[in-house]
Amino acid sequence: MKALIVYAHPREEGLNKGILETVVKTLKKQGHEVTVRDLYRMNFDPVLSGEDTIHIEEGHFVREKETYPKDVEIEQQYILENDLLIYIFPIWWNSFPAILKGYIDRVFAYGFAYSFEDATVSKQFSGKKALFFSTTGQPQTPENEPDTVLTQAIKTTTSGWIFNANDTEVIDHIFYGRVPYLTDTDLENVLRDVENRIEALDKFL
């Protein structure tokens, strides 16, 4: 299996980096091929230009440019070439970091990730799975209990939304809360949970 990890955190240390390293290590240990796209290290440009947005002309959605920017095409090709799509990021202001939101704005473009007129667009995502890991300062409910109202709202507007117009199956969106207050033992338990979840992926793939 080929896995693509999109990672968005500006610091070289911390829990998000530990989650990334644990995911990579565990996937490789299972024999999977792994590609990491570290948006901050790449200095990914998150700004969607006017000519790359869609608008209506004579009742149809159109873009001024017929092709996507080269850096966007590279990221889109990574998505198409991989079976498992993993996103690791902190929750800031109840949503994605700005650089990841810009990645979604630009890469998950009309005609690639969704279309209101071409049914074949969503089919190129058929069979793909997605998994999300997020850290937050907010408390989280114990496993197997309902999400908090805030967590459910964040899921709806992040992991629940970006694949809602194509055939990718979202396996889960896992939240690790109260991060600034976790002890070393708590942090070790988080990374052990990440490892266990990656090891259990085979039943979904």
C-alpha atoms as one frame of an Amber mdcrd trajectory, in Angstrom:
protein
   0.000   0.000   0.000   1.090   3.554  -0.698   0.416   6.189   1.949   0.563
   9.967   1.596   0.962  12.021   4.775   0.194  15.737   4.671   1.690  17.363
   7.759   1.105  20.914   8.961   2.949  22.206  12.013   5.701  24.856  12.063
   7.693  23.510  15.025  10.400  20.856  14.746   9.490  19.386  18.117   6.283
  18.633  19.988   3.430  16.154  19.922   2.482  16.661  16.267   6.042  15.828
  15.193   5.935  12.771  17.437   2.675  11.667  15.824   4.197  12.121  12.361
   7.297  10.099  13.225   5.205   7.357  14.835   2.895   7.088  11.818   5.823
   6.932   9.388   7.727   4.371  11.458   4.683   2.124  11.944   3.621   2.220
   8.299   7.139   1.388   7.118   7.398  -1.416   9.667   4.288  -2.902   8.058
   5.931  -2.723   4.644   3.985   0.216   3.265   5.459   2.905   1.011   5.253
   6.339   2.650   5.458   9.877   1.236   5.433  12.905   3.553   4.469  16.368
   2.389   5.510  18.743   5.186   3.792  21.963   4.184   5.882  24.294   6.349
   9.194  22.708   5.313   8.069  22.940   1.681   7.098  26.594   2.181   3.850
  25.721   0.413   2.057  28.774  -0.993  -1.459  28.704   0.533  -2.897  31.664
  -1.373  -5.551  30.891  -3.984  -5.326  33.384  -6.842  -8.319  34.896  -8.582
  -7.558  33.189 -11.888  -7.628  29.794 -10.167 -11.020  30.252  -8.539 -14.237
  29.097 -10.155 -17.099  31.330 -11.186 -20.335  31.059 -13.164 -20.599  31.820
 -16.878 -23.836  31.047 -18.681 -24.879  28.670 -15.943 -21.612  26.675 -15.848
 -18.679  26.647 -13.459 -15.471  27.781 -15.180 -11.892  28.758 -14.313  -9.895
  31.425 -16.125  -6.915  29.066 -16.420  -7.395  25.706 -18.109  -4.536  24.122
 -16.164  -3.625  24.101 -12.488  -0.412  25.754 -11.222   2.598  23.431 -11.339
   2.946  23.173  -7.544  -0.735  22.235  -7.292  -0.411  19.592 -10.016   2.444
  17.993  -8.069   0.294  17.679  -4.940  -2.687  16.402  -6.924  -0.516  13.708
  -8.495   0.624  12.561  -5.063  -3.021  12.185  -4.049  -3.864  10.176  -7.148
  -0.854   7.872  -6.724  -1.579   6.946  -3.090  -4.172   4.670  -1.534  -4.187
   6.015   2.022  -4.295   9.762   2.737  -3.270  10.820   6.256  -3.517  14.364
   7.605  -1.720  15.439  10.804  -2.299  18.942  12.161  -3.226  20.960  15.249
  -6.622  22.559  15.673  -6.190  26.337  15.734  -9.228  28.561  16.161 -11.396
  25.449  15.775 -10.114  24.612  12.297  -7.101  23.837  10.110  -3.849  25.823
  10.360  -3.934  28.478   7.629  -1.301  26.730   5.510  -3.354  23.528   5.413
  -6.553  25.413   4.656  -4.734  27.057   1.750  -3.473  23.655   0.586  -7.070
  22.441   0.507  -8.267  25.609  -1.245  -5.682  25.182  -3.984  -5.180  21.419
  -4.306  -8.751  20.208  -3.779  -9.775  22.263  -6.765 -12.911  22.135  -8.871
 -12.404  19.597 -11.617  -9.965  17.590  -9.508 -11.543  16.807  -6.132 -15.126
  17.618  -7.043 -17.353  18.639  -9.912 -20.999  19.545 -10.255 -21.037  18.557
 -13.920 -18.569  15.701 -14.462 -19.363  12.494 -12.552 -16.018  10.929 -13.502
 -14.107  13.376 -11.279 -15.127  11.724  -8.015 -14.369   8.263  -9.411 -10.614
   8.913  -9.481 -10.822   8.888  -5.680 -12.622   5.545  -5.616 -11.047   3.073
  -3.182  -8.985   5.700  -1.360  -9.108   5.936   2.433  -8.385   8.957   4.625
  -7.358   9.257   8.265  -6.955  12.416  10.362  -4.948  13.062  13.531  -5.440
  16.382  15.330  -4.152  17.879  18.554  -6.034  20.476  20.543  -6.001  22.247
  23.867  -9.659  21.395  24.405 -10.661  18.429  26.586 -11.885  15.402  24.652
 -14.404  12.745  25.639 -13.129   9.227  26.393 -13.006   6.722  23.538 -16.348
   5.133  22.581 -18.277   8.083  24.022 -20.029  10.720  21.871 -17.960  13.648
  20.629 -18.293  16.990  22.338 -20.394  19.528  20.461 -17.224  21.415  19.500
 -15.367  18.312  18.323 -18.303  17.231  16.185 -18.526  20.694  14.644 -14.802
  20.644  13.825 -15.099  17.187  12.255 -18.020  18.354  10.136 -16.108  21.315
   8.709 -12.718  19.584   8.301 -12.479  15.822   7.739 -16.205  15.514   7.146
 -16.200  18.125   4.412 -13.145  17.888   2.171 -14.038  14.427   0.857 -17.804
  14.821   0.823 -17.910  15.280  -2.964 -15.829  12.287  -4.033 -15.503   8.577
  -3.309 -12.811   8.675  -0.594 -13.792   6.906   2.634 -12.826   8.732   5.833
 -11.803   6.039   8.333 -11.639   8.319  11.359 -10.648  11.713  12.728  -8.808
  11.234  16.019  -8.399  14.105  18.475  -5.865  14.302  21.276  -6.933  16.989
  23.728  -5.487  19.033  26.599  -2.097  18.875  24.890  -0.448  21.772  26.809
  -1.250  20.016  30.094  -0.196  16.440  29.271   2.515  14.750  31.317   5.368
  12.783  29.756   3.428   9.605  30.517   0.328  11.054  28.838   2.363  11.910
  25.744   3.817   8.409  25.587   0.280   7.009  25.807  -0.822   9.221  22.895
   2.009   7.965  20.687   1.238   4.379  21.705  -2.387   4.964  20.707  -1.260
   6.356  17.337   0.899   3.281  16.767  -1.973   0.953  17.677  -4.353   2.734
  15.332  -1.929   2.505  12.413  -1.303  -1.169  13.137  -5.072  -1.752  13.059
  -5.534  -0.137   9.648  -5.343  -3.419   7.770  -8.984  -4.154   8.578  -9.997
  -0.998   6.697  -7.755  -1.412   3.659
